[in-house]
Amino acid sequence: MSTALAAAPRAEAPEPSEPSDEVLVLAPLALEARAVRGGAPWAEVRRVGMGPKRAARSAALSASGGNRPILIAGFCGALDPTLEPGDIVLASELRGPTGTSQCDDPSILAGVLRRGGLRVHIGPIASSQRLVVGERRWALYRSGALAVDMESAWLAPAARRRPLVTLRVVLDTNRRELHRPLGTITGAAIAYRRLRRACSLVEDWARALGSREVVLASPRASCAGVERAVEMVERVLDDRGAPVYVRKQIVHNAHVVEALKQRGAIFVDELSQVPPGQIVIFSAHGVSPAVRLEARQRGLEVIDATCPLVAKVHAEARRFAAAGFDIVLVGHAGHEEVEGTLGEAPDRIQVVASPDEIASLTVADPERVAYLSQTTLAVDDTEQVVGVLRARFPRVAGPASSDICYATQNRQDAVRALAQDCDLILVVGSPNSSNSQRLVEVAERAGCRARLIDDATQIPPAILRGARRIGVTAGASAPEQLVERVINAIGGLGPVSVSERSVATETVQFKLPPELRLRPDGEQKPTAVGEQAGAGAAAGVAGGV
């Protein structure tokens, strides 16, 4: 309960529990237990009493309750001034006078609650032996805690290695403390309704609890081109300071983009949004010659983060166009990479996405047709399109080496390997990531259920039911830390064993442009992404590992 509730006396007579289920819910006060039962009639709810002594006594009794996961549910007082009455706080850890207890990762539950329309925060909850008001409240906030109660830290020992989740609803805040009743009547009503609502949503999460095996695909996550592009933005921010303008998303991942925004990067759709004379970074997907010309005309300082493998496709488009070929570009119209390649020879390039579109192509000379492809396509899909293209134009010319990015192909091969014996494959990546979308398609084509998730909070518990062996991979634009969070989130549902299945070892590295390799003092900067550069070099490693 909120520490401020101590100001109002409550009856402590025991109440009968509702029929039990897998989850044991511990609620301090009768009011809190009533809200929980109203939302979760399927769960066993135990009212444990107010304050540390009663909580410790209840923890000792509940510790003998078998292996059932424990959910601590009730009200709390907000420490973070941005929290409002009715906000949900899920504990990442419980801090008490005698130490800190780590909670199981609540990310999947957080996603359930947010999709249910609730405002959810994840962070430390402090437990106090007495009412917390005034300066002491601010002191706890400065320690890093989001909220405070009087029971959770003493209830935590009841878990004894069982999954433990603490869900508290903000009742009073720094501005409306409960020892000032006139300011909190409305907050109390809101908190009660939100606690009931939250518990009504918990069942979806509870049905997914259980032990699992996670098998990681290897290779997975960020490729050399993505790492190079992100590092370029970071180095410009370090060397020049904010703001730094970036045309389009530097890579197609919402978390990467948001992190760079926090550092001072400004992402724009058009160069007209960049003030004259400013630095602009072109994204890893490449741009057309028309965009480069516009940048020069506006007097912008350009830093080009185009992936060398995309630059290779651009060079091939120019070469085929100069030789008089009609070019068939296999890809998705409107994708930034396709738009950039198309701009190299707009009068000679036609974009197709499926075999059915080949029949409607019109070319000047059937003997002089060439094809290129978007680097992030599914290998199987591309081969189907090229096969139909060869049937219609037997003399069609292709690139010297596959345009499909080595990282795209490796990640697809790894997913095929996982699909053979996994119940489900989770692909970490943003919805606008082409290579991530293709990984889902590859898994499903191989006969395995698959789901694209931007992060751990987007895992729907329903798809985990019955899935005891889960494959996890990430698109080439998603950072590895997102994969780690997914593993932790699945671990929040029960014990997890983790293994890895590798199909290739990637050693490809791309050099940064010269202007980013020198420190301000003239010393050479270490290039963490290596020493291989340029479209020509990329052509030599396009299929490499």
MOTA-V892037 format. One line per field, one symbol per residue. phi: phi as a letter, one per 30 degrees, with the letter a starting at -180 (. if undefined). psi: psi as a letter, one per 20 degrees, with the letter a starting at -180 (. if undefined). burial: 1 if it has 9 or more other C-alpha atoms within 8 Angstrom, else 0. A space follows every 50 residues. Layout:
# MOTA-V892037
phi = ???
psi = ???
burial = ???
This chain:
# MOTA-V892037
phi = .deddddcdbdcddbdddedbdccccbdceddddddddcbddcdccdcjd jddddddddddddcdicddcccblcacdcddddbejdcccddaccbdckb cdcdeceddededdddjcdbbcldccccdbecbhdddddddddjdcabbb bedddedddhidebbccbcdcbbedbdddcedcbdddddddddddddedd cdeedddcdldacccddbdaiecdddeddddddddddddciddbcbdide bdbddddddddddjdccbdbdddceeiddbcddddibdedddddddddid dcbcceeedddededddddddddiddcccdlcejdedddddeddaedccb cbcbeddddcdbbdbedbbbbbbddcddedddddddddddddbececbdd beddeedddddddddeddddbcdabccdldedddddedddddddddjcdb bdbdaddcddeedddiccbcdbbbddccdeddddddddddddclebcbbb cccaccbdbbdddedcccdedjddddcdcjbcbiddddedbecdb
psi = rqhhiiioqqqjpqqqqrprahpppopgrggghggghhhmiiqppppiqp rgghghghghghhjkbjpqpopparrppgpiiqqpiqpopphqpprhjap ppqqojgghggghgijjqppqpaqpqpqirporchhghghgiiiqhrqaj hghhhhihgmjqppppoqppgqrhhmqijmhhijgghggggghhgggghh ihggghijqrqrppopqprraprhhggggghggghggghhrqqpqppapg rmphhgghhhghijpopqhqhiipqqirpppqriirrrhhggghgghikq oppojpphhghghghhghggghjjqppoooaopiqhggggghihmhiipp pqirhhihhjqpqhoiimpqqrqqikrpgggghgghghghhhnhjpqrqh rpipphhggghgghghghihkqhqppopqqhjoghghhhgggghhjjpqq ppphahijophhiipioiopqprqrijpqhhhghhgghghhiirqpqprp opiqppjpqpqqqhijiprhjiqpqpnhjakprqhghhhijhjr.
burial = 11110100000000000101001111111101101111111111111111 11011101111010000111111111111100111111111111110001 10111111111111000111111111110011100011011000111111 11111111100111111111111101110000110011011111111111 11111111001111111111111111111101111110001001111111 11100110011001111100100100011111111111101101110011 11001111111111111101100011111111100111111111100111 11111011000000000111111111111011011101110010110010 00111111111111111111011111111110111111110111010111 11111111111101001111111111111101101111111111110000 111000011111000111100000001011111110111011101
